[in-house]
Amino acid sequence: MQCGRCGSLNVQVQAVAETRRRGCFTVLLYIILLFIPIVGWIALFCLLRGQRSVTRGYAVCQTCGNRWRV
């Protein structure tokens, strides 16, 4: 693998865990669904569950520090 910026072959691949927040429309939808009794409890559970974690792979050039998604 070669760096796109400097052309170096000194590249290392790393797995990085990133957290994703909920969007404002998702939270608004959950709040609206709270007013419907049965579906509201499910929405409340999903809202309180927290942030989601996604693992992505990145290649990092050890020479210039350039980082890109693999």
GROMACS elastic network, one bead per residue, 0.5 to 0.9 nm:
[ bonds ]
;  ai    aj funct       b0    kb
    1     8     6  0.87020   500
    1     9     6  0.61753   500
    1    10     6  0.82748   500
    1    11     6  0.66799   500
    1    12     6  0.88486   500
    1    59     6  0.87861   500
    2     5     6  0.89348   500
    2     6     6  0.85245   500
    2     7     6  0.56752   500
    2     8     6  0.57149   500
    2    10     6  0.75515   500
    2    11     6  0.68473   500
    2    61     6  0.82941   500
    3     6     6  0.58397   500
    3     8     6  0.53679   500
    3     9     6  0.65099   500
    3    10     6  0.79701   500
    3    11     6  0.69540   500
    3    59     6  0.87484   500
    3    60     6  0.82736   500
    3    61     6  0.61435   500
    3    64     6  0.87785   500
    3    66     6  0.74311   500
    3    67     6  0.87395   500
    4     7     6  0.57413   500
    4     8     6  0.82189   500
    4    66     6  0.82228   500
    5     8     6  0.82729   500
    5    61     6  0.89897   500
    5    64     6  0.79308   500
    5    66     6  0.70200   500
    6    61     6  0.86814   500
    6    63     6  0.79914   500
    6    64     6  0.69106   500
    6    66     6  0.85990   500
    8    11     6  0.73401   500
    8    61     6  0.73221   500
    8    62     6  0.84118   500
    8    63     6  0.69160   500
    8    64     6  0.84857   500
    9    61     6  0.78656   500
    9    62     6  0.88506   500
    9    63     6  0.88471   500
   10    60     6  0.86707   500
   10    61     6  0.60308   500
   10    62     6  0.56729   500
   10    63     6  0.66442   500
   11    59     6  0.64402   500
   11    60     6  0.55767   500
   11    62     6  0.57669   500
   11    63     6  0.80524   500
   12    58     6  0.83745   500
   12    59     6  0.55717   500
   12    60     6  0.53122   500
   12    61     6  0.64157   500
   12    62     6  0.70313   500
   13    57     6  0.68154   500
   13    58     6  0.56545   500
   13    60     6  0.62133   500
   13    61     6  0.88255   500
   13    70     6  0.80546   500
   14    56     6  0.83832   500
   14    57     6  0.56754   500
   14    58     6  0.53262   500
   14    59     6  0.61965   500
   14    60     6  0.74674   500
   15    55     6  0.64713   500
   15    56     6  0.56798   500
   15    58     6  0.63134   500
   15    59     6  0.88139   500
   16    54     6  0.82791   500
   16    55     6  0.55761   500
   16    56     6  0.54092   500
   16    57     6  0.61557   500
   16    58     6  0.71285   500
   17    53     6  0.63378   500
   17    54     6  0.56024   500
   17    56     6  0.63770   500
   17    57     6  0.87855   500
   18    52     6  0.83783   500
   18    53     6  0.55959   500
   18    54     6  0.52579   500
   18    55     6  0.61461   500
   18    56     6  0.73587   500
   19    51     6  0.63340   500
   19    52     6  0.55947   500
   19    54     6  0.61672   500
   19    55     6  0.86881   500
   20    51     6  0.60071   500
   20    52     6  0.54098   500
   20    53     6  0.62444   500
   20    54     6  0.73366   500
   21    50     6  0.82994   500
   21    51     6  0.55817   500
   21    52     6  0.70070   500
   22    25     6  0.83350   500
   22    26     6  0.63932   500
   22    27     6  0.68656   500
   22    47     6  0.87933   500
   22    50     6  0.85656   500
   22    51     6  0.70849   500
   22    52     6  0.84242   500
   23    26     6  0.53003   500
   23    27     6  0.65017   500
   23    28     6  0.87176   500
   24    27     6  0.51978   500
   24    28     6  0.61092   500
   24    29     6  0.86007   500
   25    29     6  0.60588   500
   25    30     6  0.85920   500
   26    29     6  0.50700   500
   26    30     6  0.62609   500
   26    31     6  0.86858   500
   26    47     6  0.89118   500
   27    30     6  0.50692   500
   27    31     6  0.62290   500
   27    32     6  0.87027   500
   27    47     6  0.72205   500
   28    31     6  0.50904   500
   28    32     6  0.62774   500
   28    33     6  0.86452   500
   29    32     6  0.51173   500
   29    33     6  0.61515   500
   29    34     6  0.86832   500
   29    43     6  0.86198   500
   30    33     6  0.50140   500
   30    34     6  0.62346   500
   30    40     6  0.76074   500
   30    43     6  0.53413   500
   30    44     6  0.69183   500
   30    46     6  0.81798   500
   30    47     6  0.68228   500
   31    34     6  0.51847   500
   31    35     6  0.74533   500
   31    40     6  0.82212   500
   31    43     6  0.78749   500
   31    44     6  0.80824   500
   31    47     6  0.88539   500
   32    35     6  0.59660   500
   32    36     6  0.78693   500
   32    40     6  0.82429   500
   33    36     6  0.54712   500
   33    37     6  0.82432   500
   33    39     6  0.63659   500
   33    41     6  0.85399   500
   33    42     6  0.87997   500
   33    43     6  0.63697   500
   33    44     6  0.84334   500
   34    37     6  0.68550   500
   34    38     6  0.85954   500
   34    39     6  0.70810   500
   34    41     6  0.67354   500
   34    42     6  0.84929   500
   34    43     6  0.64541   500
   34    44     6  0.66796   500
   35    39     6  0.84227   500
   35    40     6  0.60390   500
   36    39     6  0.57450   500
   36    40     6  0.51304   500
   36    41     6  0.84167   500
   37    40     6  0.51251   500
   37    41     6  0.67369   500
   38    41     6  0.57484   500
   38    42     6  0.70759   500
   39    42     6  0.52366   500
   39    43     6  0.62045   500
   39    44     6  0.86301   500
   40    44     6  0.60108   500
   40    45     6  0.85544   500
   41    45     6  0.61904   500
   41    46     6  0.86618   500
   42    45     6  0.51242   500
   42    46     6  0.63094   500
   42    47     6  0.86565   500
   43    46     6  0.50825   500
   43    47     6  0.60808   500
   43    48     6  0.86148   500
   44    47     6  0.50438   500
   44    48     6  0.61510   500
   44    49     6  0.85416   500
   45    48     6  0.52970   500
   45    49     6  0.61575   500
   46    49     6  0.51909   500
   46    50     6  0.78346   500
   47    50     6  0.66690   500
   48    51     6  0.89793   500
   49    52     6  0.86587   500
   56    69     6  0.75628   500
   56    70     6  0.80129   500
   57    68     6  0.87344   500
   57    69     6  0.60509   500
   57    70     6  0.54821   500
   58    67     6  0.65874   500
   58    68     6  0.55783   500
   58    70     6  0.52814   500
   59    66     6  0.82619   500
   59    67     6  0.57125   500
   59    68     6  0.55142   500
   59    69     6  0.62250   500
   59    70     6  0.61755   500
   60    63     6  0.88851   500
   60    64     6  0.87710   500
   60    65     6  0.61897   500
   60    66     6  0.58126   500
   60    68     6  0.67849   500
   60    69     6  0.89113   500
   61    64     6  0.59145   500
   61    65     6  0.50192   500
   61    66     6  0.52874   500
   61    67     6  0.64910   500
   61    68     6  0.89320   500
   62    65     6  0.56301   500
   62    66     6  0.79545   500
   63    66     6  0.82198   500
